[in-house]
Amino acid sequence: MKKKDKVVERILWSIALPGFAQILNGKLFKGILFIALEFMINVNSHFNEIIRLSFIGKIEDSITQTNYQWLMFYPCVYFLAMWDAIKDAGGGKEPYSYLPFVFSACFVTIGIIYSSKITLFGIMLGTVWFPMICVIPGLIIGFSLKTIIKKRMYN
């Protein structure tokens, strides 16, 4: 398998469940640790119920179910697992390649904090949809900073 295909496969498995990609990369301890952390955070934050309620349009109920103290850990574990999977698969060799992951984790965490207060076009998006939208500015800022820093380093 080509390195690029391996990296893409690992990030997709990591998106599905943090820890799977580590297991595929032969890092069993890290994989089991990420799966255990994901499971612990998921159960304690009521994340599956939040997702279910969000998908059927019961946003207010999903907000009520949310344990923010636990859910705020999820973005950091999630994006760290993705970054780690990419690094172990041979990707992320460019300087500052981690920045999009770090800024996405930060923006999604902030999105969770404000998810019960912010509406877009009069629609409450809640603790699933609003944080997901927050990935976009995280990626934009992360990739932009990576580009700016690299240009300044090489000029």
C-alpha positions in Angstrom: 0.0 0.0 0.0 1.3 3.5 -0.9 2.1 5.8 2.0 -0.5 8.3 0.9 -3.2 5.6 0.7 -2.1 4.3 4.1 -2.4 7.8 5.6 -5.8 8.4 4.1 -7.0 5.0 5.4 -5.7 5.7 8.9 -7.4 9.1 9.1 -10.7 7.7 8.0 -10.5 4.9 10.6 -9.6 7.4 13.2 -12.6 9.6 12.3 -14.8 6.5 12.7 -13.4 5.6 16.1 -10.3 7.1 17.8 -7.8 4.2 18.4 -8.7 2.0 15.4 -6.0 3.5 13.3 -3.4 3.0 16.0 -4.3 -0.7 16.1 -3.9 -0.9 12.3 -0.5 0.9 12.7 0.5 -1.9 15.2 0.4 0.4 18.2 -1.9 -1.7 20.3 -1.3 0.0 23.7 -2.0 3.5 22.2 -5.0 2.1 20.3 -6.6 0.5 23.3 -5.9 3.7 25.3 -7.6 5.9 22.8 -10.5 3.6 22.5 -10.9 3.4 26.3 -10.6 7.2 26.6 -13.2 7.7 23.8 -15.5 5.2 25.5 -15.2 6.8 28.9 -15.8 10.3 27.6 -18.6 9.1 25.3 -20.5 7.4 28.2 -19.9 10.1 30.8 -20.9 13.0 28.4 -23.9 11.0 27.1 -22.5 11.6 23.6 -24.4 8.8 21.8 -27.7 10.1 23.1 -26.7 13.6 22.2 -26.0 12.5 18.7 -29.2 10.5 18.4 -31.3 13.4 19.6 -29.5 15.8 17.3 -30.1 13.6 14.3 -33.9 13.4 14.9 -34.0 17.2 15.4 -34.5 17.3 19.2 -31.7 19.9 19.8 -33.0 21.2 23.1 -33.3 17.7 24.5 -29.7 17.0 23.3 -28.4 20.1 25.1 -30.2 19.1 28.3 -28.6 15.6 28.1 -25.1 17.0 27.6 -22.5 16.7 30.4 -20.2 19.5 29.3 -17.5 18.7 31.8 -16.9 15.4 30.0 -17.8 16.4 26.4 -15.1 19.2 26.4 -12.4 16.5 26.6 -13.6 14.8 23.4 -12.2 17.2 20.7 -8.7 17.0 22.1 -8.7 13.2 22.3 -10.4 12.9 18.9 -7.9 15.2 17.0 -4.9 13.9 18.9 -5.8 10.4 17.9 -6.1 11.5 14.2 -2.8 13.3 14.3 -1.1 10.4 16.0 -2.5 7.9 13.4 -1.2 10.1 10.5 2.2 10.4 12.1 2.4 6.6 12.7 1.3 5.9 9.2 4.2 8.0 7.8 2.4 11.2 7.2 2.7 14.7 8.7 6.3 15.1 7.8 6.0 18.8 6.8 6.9 21.3 9.4 3.9 22.5 11.4 1.6 19.8 10.0 0.0 19.5 13.4 -1.5 23.0 13.4 -4.8 22.2 11.6 -5.4 19.5 14.2 -4.6 21.6 17.2 -6.7 24.6 16.0 -9.6 22.3 15.1 -9.5 20.8 18.6 -9.5 24.3 20.1 -12.3 25.6 18.0 -14.5 22.5 18.5 -14.0 22.8 22.3 -15.0 26.5 22.1 -17.9 25.4 19.9 -19.0 23.0 22.6 -18.8 25.7 25.3 -21.1 28.0 23.3 -23.3 25.4 21.6 -26.2 26.0 23.9 -26.1 29.8 23.3 -25.5 30.4 19.6 -28.0 30.2 16.8 -27.3 30.5 13.1 -30.0 32.1 11.1 -32.3 31.6 14.1 -31.6 27.9 14.3 -30.2 26.3 17.4 -27.6 23.8 16.3 -26.7 22.3 19.7 -23.8 20.3 20.9 -23.3 18.2 17.8 -23.9 20.4 14.8 -22.4 23.7 16.0 -19.0 22.2 17.2 -18.8 20.3 13.8 -19.1 23.6 12.0 -16.3 25.0 14.2 -13.9 22.5 12.6 -13.9 24.8 9.5 -12.4 27.9 11.1 -10.0 25.6 13.0 -8.8 24.1 9.7 -8.6 27.4 7.9 -6.6 29.0 10.7 -4.4 26.0 11.2 -3.5 25.6 7.5 -3.1 29.4 7.1 -0.7 29.6 10.0 1.2 26.5 8.7 1.6 28.3 5.3 2.6 31.6 6.8 5.2 30.1 9.2 6.7 28.0 6.5 7.0 30.9 4.1 8.7 33.0 6.8 11.1 30.2 7.7 12.2 29.8 4.1 12.5 33.5 3.2 
